[in-house]
């Protein structure tokens, strides 16, 4: 699990499986007041933010031909797609997560 300070404005890190395979990348983290915005791409069924009782998630659905062109091709359902997540945070610990099948990978922000 990776941690970032609460006042961090921009960061990037790979989204990895437990075996170390890269299934995505968080390209930017931005905070304005209590609003947290995260963007990137993933070969995942769901990405999201978890903040105490609050949870926001989505299926990555933004076409990313720039990433597709640079990666080895795979099955159509595994094509990398972009995401943009926004959530109001209340000071408790915030986690980014990516779900691929039954596996969920968490990153503390």
Buried (B, 14 or more C-beta within 10 A) or exposed (E): EEEBEEEEEEBEBEBBEEEEEEBBBBBEBBBEEEEBBBBBBBBBEBBBBBBEEEEBBEEBEEEBEEBBEEBEEEEEEEBBBBBBBEBEBEEEEBBBBBBBEEEBBEBEB
